[in-house]
Amino acid sequence: MIALGLVSTALCLVIGWYLVRLVWPADLLVVGRPVRAVLAVGMGMGLVSLLYFANLIVADGNGGAWILPSEVVLLVGLVVTSWLVRIGPGTQVVVERRPRAWGMNVLVLVAAGCAMGSFVLATLRDPHGVADALGIWNLRARLLFDSGATWRQAFAPEIAVTHPDYPLLLPGFVARTWESLGEASTLVPAAAAFGFTFGIAGLLWASLRRLRDDRTGCLAAAAMLGFPAFVAAGPSQNADVPLAFFFLASVALLALHDHFARRDLRLVSLAGFAMGLAAWTKNEGLLFLVALPAVRLFAVLRRDAGSGARELAALAIGATPAVFALLWFKLRLAPTNDLVAQVGSGRLSDRIVDPSRYAEIVQALVRETWSLGPVMGIGVLVWFVLCRAGRIWLPIAVVGVMLGGYCAVYLLTSANLSWHLATSMQRLLLHLLPSFVFGVFSGGFASRGTATAA
């Protein structure tokens, strides 16, 4: 089983690596290696999840034996295509080399070591995950793994309490790997949670050291690992941390596109793929499908209307595979979302004009923001105020739009507001925290100007 697990994991990572390499601009292949390595983790899991879903549909639940062969065919196709479209050595982008901040790198390693120790202990204590992991994500994966030809029963409205309308990136990846192993090992969802949790820290480090410098990347990664709520959410095996990873990947790729002044739109299309995977991860990703293009379009239109249209097209092309799978799932398999039903019930106008609801939402927002980690939160806010030169505002604007959308849902839903806020607000904030940290640390001191890369 261990050998099969290693082969399955390696296959997923290599698929992710070659997918990113295929889209990555040829002249940035050298300077983007750390970023590509981190992106490969999430992109690989997302792509094999989509392939697993396609196998479910085509083979009607009996395609377990086709999982590894189809992935091998996909990998061969990616490898061959990436070599065919490569333009040769070409001209490599030259970036300014700066001394490594070795002390800061040690700080990140210490923070990562502590977080990993906490992750392992939490996983040993709750190997099946906690809360929604038990009743939604891992349960859905187990139903898909066990059901065979009756796999559609995993989305029956009779088990509405398990939210069968939730997207399938995480359950699909876990079920796919269990199919490859031949058993439902608890190591699989734990490994996925590990990859996404430390992938977020790694992506902050890799992207910001390229956009600014080594010190800034290290500080951002250490700050992220310094939020107790984030470190605790990682081993829970819920889909909130994977969603946060894809949010961060999308905004980071757009920032890299701008930083290197790309005329081609490859990084934009890769950002679109990450955006689509966010929607394939959780229903909140549907809001991201609207928020990110809207904010990006507003920013680009201020410079060039033609560029705005081309970027939207690139985002849409990248998001198409995941969005197509999501539409198939929502229209053909999933029952009605309970939150949508709650918004449509009762007297909507009364909830909109009720001032007490606004006050309760604001109070919960302040309380749950503080609960993420007050000490680190204050430090991040201090950096936000002091280091504004060259800041990338897109991530912060997207976070603001997303937060406004979340609060609007709280305002409109007919569910008990106090219960709804208490059980979900912190998780929603965790979705946005890595992107906010990325936006905050993208700024520097004015004396440093707009330094670029390490």
N, C-alpha and C positions, 0 to 999 in steps of 0.2 A: 504494500500500500504506500509506503514511504517513497519508493521509486516512482510509482505512478503519480503520486502527488507532486513530486519534484518535476517530472516531465510535463504534467498539466500546467503547473505554475510557470515553468520556463517557457512553454509554448505561448501562454497568454502574454507574458512580458515581451517576448520576441515579436509577436504580432503587433503589440502596441508600439514597439520601437520602430518597426518598419513602416507602420502606418504614419507615424509622425515624420519619419525620415522621408517618406514619399512626398509629403506635402511641404516639408521644410525647404525654404529657398536654398539653392545649391551653394551660394556664396556665404551662407551662414552656418554651414554644416559644422565647421570647427568651433566657432564662437558659441554655438548653441547647445553643445553636448550636454552639460548638466541639466539644462531646462528640458531637453528632449528626453533625457533619462527619467526624470520625474514624471513628465507627461505620459510616458509610455506605460506607467503603472495604471493610471486611471483610464487612459484611452484603450489599453488592451482589455481591461475588465469590461469596459463598456461595449467594445466591439464584439467580444465573444458572447456577451449577454444577448446582443442583437442577433447573432448567428444562432444561438440556442433557441431563441424565440422563433426564428425562421424554421428551424428544424421541427419545433413543436407543431407549427402550422402545416408544414408540408407532409410530415410523417404522421401527423395526428397523434402525437404523444409516444410513438413507437420508434423514434429516431435515435435512441441512446447509442446504438452501435455506430451511428454516422457522425457523432460529435467530433471525435478526434480526427477522422479522415477529412471532414469538411474544414476543420481548422487548419490542417496541414495544407490542403488545397488553397485556402485563403492565404496562408503564409507564403507559399510558393508564388502565388499571384502577386502579392505585395513585393516580394524580393525581386522578382523578374521585372515588374513594372518600375520599381524604384531605380533599377539599373538602366532600363531602357530610356527613361526620361531624364537621367542625369546628364548634365551638359558638360561633363568632364571636369577637370580641376578648376578651370575658370579663374576668376578673380575673387580672392577671398577678402571679405571685409576686414579692414585693419582697425583695431581698437587700441586705445591707449592702455598700456600695461601699468598697473599700480602695485605697490608692495602689498603682500598679503597681510591682513590683520590677524596675525596668529593668535593673539590673546583673545580676540573676539571669536575665532573659530573654536578655541578651547571652551569658551563660555557656551557656545551652541552645543558642543559635544556633551558637556556636563548636563545642560538642560535636557538634551535628548536622552541621555542615559537615565536621568531621574524619571522622565516621562515614560520611558520604556519599562523601567522597573515597576512603575505604577500600573502600566498596561498589563504586564504579565501577571501581577498579583490579582488585579481585578478579573482577568480572564480565568485564572485558576479558581477564583471564588465563584464566578458565574460563567461557566464554560458555554452555556447556551445563550448568553446575553441577558439583558434585563428589559423589563417593561415591554415596549412595542416590538423588540426583537423576538421575544417569545411568542407574542400573540399575533404578529403581522409578518415580519420579514423572514425570519427563519421558519416559521410555520408555513408560509406560502412556498418557500423552497422545498420543504419536506413534502407538502402536498403534491407539488409538481414531480418530485423525485419518486414518490410512492405510487402515484395514480395511474401511470401508463396511459392506456387508451382513454381512460376516464379523466384525463388531466383538466378538462374544462370545468369539472366540479370544484376545482380550486377557486373558481370565481362565482360560485353559486350565490344568489341573493340570500339564501337561507343562512349563510354564515357572514352576514353583513357586519357583525361585531368585529370581524377580523379585517375589515376594510379591503374587500377583494377588488376594489377599483384602483388601488394604488399601483403605480407603474412597477416594472419588473427588472430593472437593471440589477439590483442587489439580489433578489431571489433567483433571477435567471442565472447570474454568475455562480451563485452557490450551488444551485441544482445542477448546472452544467458540470461543475467540478465533482460533485458527488457522483454523477453519472460516469464520469471518467474513472473515478476511484472504485465504484461499485459499492460504496457504503456512505452513510451520512455522518462523516467525521465532523466533530465540533471544531477541529482545527481550521476548517475551510472558512466559515464566516469570521473567525478570529483573525485569520491571515488577511482577509479582505479589509477588515476594520483597521488592522495594523498598517496596511499599505496606504489607505486613504488618510489616516491620521498623520502619519509621518511624511506622507506625500505632500500634505499642505505645508508643513514646516520646510520641507525640501524645496518646494516650488517658490515659497517666499524668499528663501536664501538664494536660489539659483537665478531667479528673475531679477531681483533687486540688486544683486551684485553685478549683473549685466547692465541694468538701467542706471545705477548710481555707482556704488563701490562695494568692496568686500565688507567693510565695517557695517554699512547699512543693511546689507543682506543678512549678516549675522545677527544684528540687533532685532530685525523684524522676526526672524525665525525664533530667537530666544524669547521675544515678547509673546509670540503665539503660544509657545510651550509653557509660558508662565501664567496662562489663564487656567485656573483650576477647573473651571466648568468645561473647558475644551478638552483637557487631559482626561477628565472623568467621562466625557461623552464618547471618546474614541473607542474604548473596549466595550461599550454598551451594545455594539453590533446593530444599531439602528441606522437608518439611511440619512440622517441629518449631516453627519460628517462627510460622506460621499457627495452629497448635494453641495456642501460648502466647497469641496475640492473643485467641482466643475464650475461653480460660480467664479472662483479664483482663477482657474485656468483660462476662462473666457476673457476676463478683463486683463490678465497678464499678457495674453497673446496679442490683444489689441494694442496694449502699451508697447510691446516689442515691435509690432508693425510700425507704429509711429516713430519709435526711437531710431530705428534703422532706416526711416524714410523710404519704405518699400513702395515701389511703383506697382509691383505685382501684388495680388491679393491672397497669396497662399496662407499667410498667417491669419488673415481674416476668415478664410474658409475653415481653418482648423479651429479658430475660436467659435465659429458657428457649429462645428461638430461637438465641441464641448458644451455649448449652449443646448444643443439637442439632447445630449446625454443627461444634462441636468433635468430636462423635462421627462426623460425616461427613468429618472431616479425617484422623484417625488412630485406630487401634484403642484407644490410650490414652484417647481421649475417651469410650469406653464406661464406663471406671471413673469418669470425671468425671460421667457421667449418674447415677451412684449417690452419689458423694461429696458433690456440691453440694446436692442435695435433702436428703440425710441430715443434713448439718451445719446447713442452714437450718432444717429441721424441728425439730431439737433446740433451736436458739436461739429459735425462735418459740413453741414449745410452753411454754417457761418463762413466756411472757407470756399467750398466748391460744391455746387448742386450736383454736378455730374459725378463727382467722387462719392457723394452720399448714395446715389442710386446704385453705383457699382458695388459699394461695400455692403449694402443691404442684400444685393443679389448674391454676393459671396457668402454672407452669413446664412442666407436661406439655403444655398446649395450645400454648405457644410452640415446644416441641421437636418437636411432631408431624410437621411436613413433613419435616424432616431424618431423624427416626427412621424414618418410613415408608419413605423412600428407602433408608435403610441396611438395614432389614429385608428389603426386596425384593432388594437387592443381595446380602446375606449368604445368604439362603435360596434364591435363584433363580440366582445367577451365580457367587459366589465359592466357591473350594474351601476346605477346612478350614485354619484357621490353624495354622501350624507350631508356634507357642508353646503353643497349646492341646494339640496332640499331644504335645509334649515334657513338659508338666506331667503328662499322664496316663500317661506311660511310666515303666517302672522301678518301684523300690520307693519310693513317696512317703514312707512313714513313716521310712525311713532318712535321707532328706534333711531331714525336719523336726527330727529329734533330733540331727543332726550339729552340734556346737558350732563346728566349724571353718568351716562355711558362714556362720554368724552373724558370726563374727569377720572373715571375708573381706569380707562385705557392708558392715560398718561401716567397715572400713579403706578400701574403695573409695569409700564415701560421703564420708568426710573428705577423701580425696585429690582426688576430682573436684569437690567443693565448693570447695576451695582453688584448683583450676585455672580456675575461672570468672573469677577476677580477685581476687587476694588483697588488693590495696590498696583497691579499691572495696568488696570484701566486708567488710573491717574497718570501713570508714566506715559502711556500712549497719547493721552490728551495733551500733556505737556509738550511732547514732540510735535503734535499736530499744530499747536499754537506757535512754537518757536521755529520750526523748520518748514518754511513754506516755499522756499525758492525752488523753482522747477517742478512743483508738485503736479502729479497726474490726477486730474479731477474726475476723470471718467468713473473710476471705481467708487468714489465717494458719492457721486451723483446717482449711480445705479443703486447703491445701498440706500440712499434716501428715497428713491422711487419705490424700491421693494418694500421698505419699511412703511411707507405710506399705504401701499397696497395691502400689506398685512393688517395694518390698523383699520383700514376700510372694511376688511372682512370681519374683524371683531365687532365693528360698529353695526354691521348689517345682519349678522347671524342671529337667529332666534334662540340659540342654545344659551344655557346659563352662562352669563358673561364672566362671572367670578371664577367659575370652574374652568371655563375655556382659557382664560388668561393664565390661571395658575398651572395648568397642565401643558401649555404649549408655547408661551411667550419666550421662555429662555431658549427653547430649541430653535425658534425662528430667528432669534438674535445670533445664535451660533452659526446659522446658515450664512449670515452676512459678515460675521466678525473677521474671517481671514481676508476678505476683499477690502474691508475697511482698514485693517492693519496694512495691507499692501498700499492702499492709497495714502495713508498717513506717512509711511516711511519712504514713499517715493519722493517726498520733499526733503530738502536739505537746508543748511544754513546759507544765508545770502552770500557770505564770503566765499563759499565754494561754488557759487554759480550753479550751473546745470551740468555738473560732472557726469560723465556717462558710464564708463565701464571699468571693471576691475580685470 
